[in-house]
Amino acid sequence: MMKQTRLLDSEHSKELFAYFGLAVYYSQALEQQLVNLLMLMKISQGKVPTEEDLADLYHQKLSNSLGQLVNEIQHHFPFSEEETILLKEVWKQRNYIVHDYFKERIQETFSPAGRSRMIRELTSFKQQAQDLERKLQKYTNDLYGKLGLDLETEKAGTHTNV
């Protein structure tokens, strides 16, 4: 056991744990982005009349699992088939990484080759989650701009009628 503990304190092991942390970080950033997009979709559909409703819904959505968010967002946002497949893939991978990764791969953490393989996998997942998060960020910004534009148009419209 002493030898295993020393191995886990090695620089290479620390690097593995750092990549694990990044993978989890980007999956959470993706969750946050899904919540933002979902909120904007609901606002654009007129489904959250007051600021209080908005705050309640936001906190409720933040406590939803990634799976719940992925399932819900599909009903509200016109993702391409490719994006939907990627979302589900990242969600499945995220669950594996968060819940089972080290349980199933513990033996590999004790060898340099095993750790290197795990680092490559985690890096690949991190990249996928990060790319998807950026794409959702762009959709969120576009929708935000569109909603802002609509609000300006409405104001202008009302103004001319007065």
Backbone bond lengths (Angstrom), bond angles and torsions (degrees), N, CA, C in turn:
res aa  C-N    CA-C-N  psi(-1)  N-CA   C-N-CA  omega(-1)  CA-C   N-CA-C  phi
1 M - - - 1.471 - - 1.525 110.73 -
2 M 1.324 116.49 -38.30 1.459 121.63 -179.84 1.537 110.49 -58.44
3 K 1.339 115.36 -44.36 1.464 121.56 -178.60 1.538 109.94 -63.04
4 Q 1.338 116.36 -42.87 1.461 120.33 179.81 1.523 110.97 -63.24
5 T 1.320 116.64 -41.44 1.465 120.61 179.66 1.525 109.40 -62.42
6 R 1.332 117.45 -42.60 1.472 120.86 179.02 1.531 110.29 -62.56
7 L 1.332 115.31 -40.28 1.463 119.96 179.14 1.532 110.86 -60.19
8 L 1.320 115.74 -41.73 1.460 119.88 -177.94 1.526 111.98 -71.06
9 D 1.335 116.68 -16.04 1.463 120.53 176.79 1.528 112.04 -89.86
10 S 1.334 116.47 -4.00 1.469 119.90 -178.24 1.529 110.35 -65.99
11 E 1.322 116.01 159.62 1.468 121.48 178.30 1.529 110.96 -57.71
12 H 1.320 115.46 -41.70 1.468 120.33 -178.14 1.528 110.60 -63.18
13 S 1.336 116.49 -41.05 1.462 120.12 177.43 1.518 110.71 -64.95
14 K 1.322 115.92 -40.92 1.474 119.49 178.96 1.522 110.39 -61.87
15 E 1.330 115.38 -36.99 1.462 120.28 177.29 1.538 109.99 -63.58
16 L 1.328 116.07 -43.39 1.471 121.26 177.62 1.523 110.18 -57.96
17 F 1.342 116.55 -47.16 1.466 119.79 -178.77 1.527 111.37 -66.81
18 A 1.330 116.41 -32.13 1.472 119.88 177.20 1.534 109.95 -64.63
19 Y 1.335 116.89 -42.94 1.471 120.18 178.70 1.523 111.52 -67.75
20 F 1.315 116.07 -35.27 1.463 120.17 175.15 1.537 108.62 -60.32
21 G 1.338 115.63 -46.03 1.470 121.17 178.83 1.519 112.21 -59.80
22 L 1.333 116.38 -42.17 1.467 120.54 178.93 1.527 111.37 -64.99
23 A 1.323 115.90 -39.59 1.470 120.37 179.00 1.530 109.68 -60.66
24 V 1.326 116.37 -45.02 1.467 120.73 179.77 1.540 110.19 -67.67
25 Y 1.327 116.13 -41.24 1.468 121.17 179.14 1.537 110.87 -56.93
26 Y 1.334 116.50 -49.80 1.466 119.06 -177.52 1.519 112.77 -70.36
27 S 1.329 117.42 -28.29 1.461 117.79 176.02 1.533 109.61 -69.94
28 Q 1.337 117.40 -32.81 1.469 120.13 177.33 1.529 111.17 -74.08
29 A 1.338 116.58 -35.32 1.470 120.28 176.30 1.530 109.10 -62.58
30 L 1.335 115.46 -38.09 1.463 121.27 177.92 1.533 110.40 -64.77
31 E 1.337 116.48 -42.64 1.472 120.44 177.45 1.522 110.12 -58.40
32 Q 1.338 115.88 -45.31 1.466 121.21 -179.16 1.533 110.39 -60.82
33 Q 1.312 115.71 -41.70 1.463 121.17 -179.39 1.530 111.05 -66.00
34 L 1.342 116.41 -37.49 1.466 120.58 176.69 1.527 110.18 -64.13
35 V 1.335 116.55 -40.84 1.468 120.39 178.11 1.530 109.25 -62.29
36 N 1.339 117.09 -45.90 1.467 120.63 -179.89 1.526 111.41 -58.75
37 L 1.329 115.43 -46.31 1.461 120.47 -178.09 1.533 110.85 -65.19
38 L 1.324 115.27 -41.98 1.468 120.92 179.20 1.530 110.28 -61.90
39 M 1.323 116.75 -43.57 1.468 120.98 179.51 1.531 110.48 -61.42
40 L 1.331 116.04 -45.82 1.464 119.40 -179.57 1.522 111.73 -64.67
41 M 1.338 116.43 -37.93 1.464 119.71 177.27 1.526 109.78 -60.70
42 K 1.326 116.27 -44.56 1.467 120.35 -178.69 1.530 111.12 -66.12
43 I 1.334 115.98 -38.63 1.463 119.73 177.59 1.528 109.54 -63.97
44 S 1.349 116.01 -44.33 1.463 120.23 -178.00 1.530 111.66 -64.21
45 Q 1.342 116.54 -26.51 1.469 120.79 178.64 1.532 111.73 -91.25
46 G 1.341 116.14 4.97 1.460 120.92 178.53 1.516 113.93 70.16
47 K 1.340 116.95 26.55 1.471 119.47 -174.97 1.530 115.02 -91.92
48 V 1.345 117.31 -4.83 1.468 118.99 176.98 1.535 108.98 -126.91
49 P 1.336 114.33 88.73 1.471 119.75 -172.39 1.536 115.27 -62.91
50 T 1.326 118.36 -41.04 1.470 118.74 -175.34 1.533 111.42 -116.29
51 E 1.335 114.66 163.99 1.468 119.92 177.63 1.525 110.92 -63.12
52 E 1.316 115.41 -33.28 1.468 120.53 179.02 1.534 109.96 -64.97
53 D 1.337 116.04 -43.20 1.468 121.19 176.71 1.523 109.84 -59.40
54 L 1.323 114.70 -41.68 1.458 121.23 -178.52 1.529 110.43 -62.63
55 A 1.321 116.18 -46.91 1.471 121.11 179.90 1.532 110.79 -62.19
56 D 1.335 116.20 -43.75 1.474 120.40 179.05 1.522 111.17 -60.84
57 L 1.327 114.56 -47.88 1.460 120.18 -178.09 1.526 110.89 -63.37
58 Y 1.321 116.51 -40.92 1.464 121.89 -179.57 1.532 110.93 -59.56
59 H 1.331 116.19 -47.52 1.475 119.94 179.93 1.520 111.56 -66.89
60 Q 1.302 115.82 -36.50 1.467 120.73 177.35 1.531 109.72 -62.88
61 K 1.339 116.34 -45.62 1.468 121.01 -178.24 1.524 111.46 -67.14
62 L 1.328 116.51 -36.14 1.468 119.94 179.77 1.525 111.24 -61.68
63 S 1.330 116.02 -29.32 1.466 118.41 -178.67 1.531 111.69 -89.01
64 N 1.339 117.40 -5.00 1.466 120.52 176.18 1.527 110.35 -70.31
65 S 1.305 115.43 152.03 1.465 118.99 176.75 1.526 108.86 -77.31
66 L 1.307 115.63 162.28 1.457 120.41 177.63 1.533 110.00 -57.58
67 G 1.315 116.41 -40.25 1.469 120.67 178.70 1.518 112.16 -59.37
68 Q 1.334 116.30 -44.72 1.472 120.42 178.94 1.533 110.16 -62.49
69 L 1.331 115.69 -41.88 1.464 120.13 -179.09 1.530 111.23 -65.62
70 V 1.327 115.44 -43.40 1.470 120.33 178.95 1.525 110.08 -60.94
71 N 1.333 116.83 -45.19 1.470 120.17 179.83 1.520 111.88 -64.26
72 E 1.325 116.44 -40.44 1.459 119.63 -177.23 1.527 112.33 -72.69
73 I 1.322 116.41 -43.12 1.469 119.83 -175.29 1.530 111.18 -61.42
74 Q 1.318 116.84 -30.81 1.466 120.54 -179.93 1.523 112.42 -60.86
75 H 1.338 116.54 -30.08 1.473 120.32 -179.64 1.531 111.42 -78.34
76 H 1.327 116.40 -16.73 1.463 119.59 -173.50 1.522 114.39 -111.55
77 F 1.330 116.41 -24.69 1.460 118.77 -173.61 1.522 110.94 -121.24
78 P 1.337 117.03 135.21 1.471 120.21 -177.57 1.534 113.91 -79.48
79 F 1.325 116.12 70.00 1.464 119.33 176.59 1.521 109.85 -70.35
80 S 1.330 115.80 151.48 1.466 119.30 172.64 1.527 107.20 -73.03
81 E 1.318 116.38 164.40 1.465 120.50 179.40 1.528 109.83 -60.49
82 E 1.330 115.49 -40.02 1.463 121.97 179.90 1.534 111.18 -61.33
83 E 1.342 115.90 -43.88 1.466 120.75 179.49 1.527 110.85 -65.12
84 T 1.324 116.32 -39.99 1.462 120.88 179.13 1.527 110.62 -62.73
85 I 1.329 116.33 -44.34 1.464 121.03 178.56 1.531 109.85 -61.75
86 L 1.335 116.57 -43.49 1.466 121.50 179.59 1.526 111.18 -63.44
87 L 1.329 116.46 -43.89 1.466 121.03 177.89 1.531 110.92 -56.77
88 K 1.326 115.75 -47.13 1.468 120.17 -178.34 1.520 111.31 -67.41
89 E 1.329 116.49 -36.24 1.454 121.97 179.13 1.534 110.26 -64.91
90 V 1.329 115.71 -47.07 1.469 121.04 179.82 1.534 109.77 -63.19
91 W 1.334 116.15 -39.86 1.469 120.52 178.74 1.529 110.44 -61.90
92 K 1.341 117.29 -45.65 1.466 121.77 179.02 1.531 111.35 -61.91
93 Q 1.332 115.29 -46.23 1.464 121.59 179.12 1.517 111.13 -61.44
94 R 1.338 115.30 -43.53 1.469 120.98 -179.15 1.522 110.14 -59.43
95 N 1.331 116.56 -44.07 1.463 120.01 179.77 1.521 111.25 -62.50
96 Y 1.312 116.06 -41.58 1.462 121.10 178.78 1.534 110.13 -62.60
97 I 1.330 115.60 -47.56 1.469 120.02 -177.74 1.530 111.19 -63.01
98 V 1.324 116.31 -46.24 1.468 119.99 -176.82 1.531 112.80 -70.90
99 H 1.330 117.48 -37.59 1.463 119.12 -172.74 1.521 116.22 -100.04
100 D 1.331 117.81 -32.00 1.473 119.03 -169.66 1.523 115.95 -127.41
101 Y 1.304 117.67 -9.87 1.459 120.86 -168.56 1.537 113.84 -51.23
102 F 1.310 116.55 -56.96 1.471 118.94 -176.59 1.530 112.51 -75.70
103 K 1.324 115.86 -29.18 1.473 118.35 176.74 1.521 109.99 -59.34
104 E 1.333 116.10 -45.44 1.460 120.32 -175.57 1.526 113.71 -83.07
105 R 1.329 117.05 -19.42 1.467 119.42 -171.61 1.526 113.17 -116.06
106 I 1.326 115.94 12.47 1.470 120.09 -172.07 1.536 112.98 -52.71
107 Q 1.321 117.35 -40.58 1.473 120.03 -179.28 1.528 112.02 -60.05
108 E 1.331 115.06 -36.86 1.464 119.46 -177.85 1.524 112.68 -67.80
109 T 1.333 116.20 -24.29 1.468 118.20 -178.56 1.525 111.44 -68.37
110 F 1.331 117.57 -16.16 1.464 120.69 -177.02 1.525 113.75 -89.95
111 S 1.338 117.25 -2.38 1.473 118.08 177.61 1.527 109.75 -124.38
112 P 1.331 116.72 143.56 1.474 120.01 178.76 1.531 112.13 -56.17
113 A 1.335 117.20 -41.43 1.473 120.34 -179.33 1.531 110.37 -63.99
114 G 1.331 115.73 -42.41 1.467 120.79 178.87 1.515 111.68 -62.82
115 R 1.334 115.47 -45.65 1.470 119.43 179.21 1.523 110.66 -62.97
116 S 1.326 116.94 -41.19 1.472 120.36 179.84 1.524 110.75 -62.36
117 R 1.323 116.07 -40.89 1.468 121.03 178.28 1.534 109.66 -62.37
118 M 1.316 116.82 -44.79 1.469 121.14 -179.72 1.527 110.65 -63.84
119 I 1.324 116.60 -40.68 1.466 120.78 179.03 1.531 109.93 -61.76
120 R 1.333 116.55 -41.72 1.484 119.73 178.32 1.526 110.69 -62.13
121 E 1.324 116.68 -43.65 1.475 120.65 178.94 1.523 111.64 -62.39
122 L 1.314 115.53 -47.20 1.468 120.28 -178.21 1.530 110.77 -64.88
123 T 1.342 116.22 -37.23 1.463 120.77 178.49 1.522 109.64 -64.42
124 S 1.320 116.32 -42.01 1.455 121.68 -179.81 1.532 109.90 -64.28
125 F 1.340 117.33 -44.68 1.459 120.99 178.51 1.527 110.60 -63.03
126 K 1.335 116.29 -45.72 1.464 121.68 179.94 1.530 109.83 -55.81
127 Q 1.327 116.45 -43.63 1.457 122.04 -179.04 1.531 111.32 -63.69
128 Q 1.330 115.46 -43.31 1.473 120.44 178.29 1.524 111.09 -61.69
129 A 1.335 115.87 -48.10 1.466 120.54 -178.84 1.524 110.53 -64.23
130 Q 1.333 116.21 -39.75 1.468 121.30 -179.71 1.531 110.96 -66.05
131 D 1.330 117.27 -43.60 1.467 121.25 178.95 1.530 110.89 -62.56
132 L 1.330 115.50 -42.97 1.453 120.93 -179.61 1.531 110.10 -66.53
133 E 1.319 116.34 -40.72 1.462 121.26 178.90 1.533 110.26 -62.00
134 R 1.324 116.51 -41.48 1.485 120.77 178.22 1.516 111.49 -63.97
135 K 1.319 116.01 -40.06 1.466 121.43 179.62 1.536 109.32 -63.76
136 L 1.338 116.45 -44.37 1.465 120.61 179.23 1.526 110.73 -65.90
137 Q 1.335 115.89 -36.35 1.464 120.87 177.43 1.540 109.43 -59.91
138 K 1.319 115.94 -41.33 1.465 120.95 179.42 1.538 109.98 -64.66
139 Y 1.340 116.82 -44.97 1.468 120.45 177.90 1.534 110.33 -61.15
140 T 1.326 115.61 -40.98 1.466 120.69 179.82 1.527 109.64 -62.47
141 N 1.333 116.75 -47.17 1.466 120.69 179.79 1.522 111.75 -62.31
142 D 1.348 116.44 -42.17 1.469 120.50 178.91 1.520 110.55 -60.57
143 L 1.331 115.65 -46.32 1.464 121.02 -178.20 1.528 110.44 -65.55
144 Y 1.318 115.29 -39.96 1.463 121.29 178.46 1.532 109.42 -59.22
145 G 1.328 114.46 -47.22 1.465 119.86 178.93 1.518 111.45 -61.43
146 K 1.323 115.72 -42.22 1.466 121.16 -179.55 1.533 110.22 -64.23
147 L 1.314 115.96 -43.11 1.471 119.57 179.24 1.519 110.25 -65.52
148 G 1.318 116.95 -40.38 1.467 121.79 178.07 1.518 110.38 -61.19
149 L 1.315 115.16 -41.49 1.457 122.63 -179.89 1.525 109.81 -63.86
150 D 1.333 114.60 -45.42 1.467 119.62 179.23 1.522 110.85 -60.23
151 L 1.332 116.15 -41.07 1.461 120.29 -179.76 1.528 109.77 -62.85
152 E 1.348 116.47 -43.97 1.472 120.76 178.70 1.525 110.57 -61.71
153 T 1.317 116.30 -43.23 1.466 121.74 -179.41 1.527 109.93 -62.23
154 E 1.334 114.70 -44.33 1.473 118.98 179.84 1.515 110.61 -61.05
155 K 1.348 115.76 -45.01 1.466 120.48 179.64 1.525 109.81 -59.17
156 A 1.324 115.42 -46.52 1.467 120.86 -179.75 1.531 110.19 -60.77
157 G 1.326 115.75 -43.42 1.460 121.45 179.81 1.506 112.39 -61.15
158 T 1.326 116.30 -44.82 1.460 121.32 -179.08 1.524 109.33 -66.57
159 H 1.314 115.04 -39.43 1.468 120.06 -177.55 1.522 111.88 -60.16
160 T 1.326 116.01 -42.09 1.464 119.33 -177.21 1.536 111.80 -71.20
161 N 1.332 116.83 -24.12 1.450 119.94 -179.15 1.521 112.81 -78.89
162 V 1.333 116.39 -19.29 1.467 119.84 -174.72 1.514 111.20 -71.88
